[in-house]
Each structure stands twice: as structure tokens, then as C-alpha cells.
Amino acid sequence: MTNSDILRATYDGSPNLEHIRNPSEINARYQKSCSDYKALMRQRVDPREQRVMLYAEIRVLAWILGKSDSQMQKDMGA
């Protein structure tokens, strides 16, 4: 396989490739992650790994949406 084959396979509209999400999908995922984080923080156990993974996802989604760190903290309820 050559470089041109790879480029053709990448841009031919193959259904196996990820597509760029639209802003409404990203915002919905962000809101769901924030509510999941709030629910996780209300639990009595300390699920550190889940908390860290959710926080990282929220941070990336907030960055994509152009939200500031302070706005992200407000949305998370922290």
C-alpha cells in the first residue's frame, strides 16, 4: 500500500471512518458528561478512575466548545 492508496482510502467517504461531530452532538455529550459527573460526586464511594476519566472528557469537550475553565467548573457544579 502506498501513500496515495492511504489518502484515497481516507477521503473516499468510507463508512468505517469517524466523521467530525456537529456542535449540537458535542454539546449534548458535554451536558450528559456534566450530569454524570454530578451524579458520580454525590455517591458515597470514591471512584477515582471514573472521576478522572469523566473530568478529562468534560475538559476536552469544553475546549472544543470554546468554554472557559471557570464556565466548565460551573457546569460541572464544582
N, C-alpha and C positions, 0 to 999 in steps of 0.2 A: 504494500500500500504506500503510495507516495503522498506528499503534502497536498497536492491538488485533489487527490481522492478524499483525503480527510476533510478538506474545505468543502468539497461538493457534498459530502455526506452530512456535514454540519448545517449547511444552508439550503438543503433541498426540501425543507418542510417535513422532515421525517417525524412521525408521531412519537418516537421514542425520546425526543429531546425536550428538555424543560423549556418553557416559554416565560417571558417576563410577565410578572403578575401586574394586574392593573391596580391603581391606588385604592379602589374600594375593597378588593380582596386583601390587600396588605393591611388596610385599616381594620377590617373585620378580624383578621388574625391578631392584630395588635390588641384590640379590645378584648378578645377572648383570652389572650395570654395574660392581660392585666387582671381579669376577673379570676382566672385560675390561680394567679399569684396571690391575690387577696384571700381566696379560699384556703390556699396552702398555708398562709401565715396565720389563719385562725385555728389551725389544728394544734393539738397539744404536743404532738411529736415534733422532732426536728429533722425533717427530710432535707438535709443539706444539699445533697446532689441534685434533687429535683428543683430546689430553690435556686441554685446556681445556674442550672440549665435554663429555667424559665427567665431568670433575670437577663441572661445573655441573649436569649431570643427577643425579649422585650427591648433590650438596648439596641439591637440591630434593626428591628422594625421601626423603632423611634427614629433612628438615624436615617433610614430610608424615607420616612415620612417628613423629615426635617424638623422634628420636635427637639426642644432643648432638654438638657438633663433635668432642670427643675420641673418642666412640664411632665416629663416622663415619671418623675417621683410623685407628682400629684396624681397622675393617672393610676399609678400602682397603689396609691393610698398609703404611701410611706411618710 
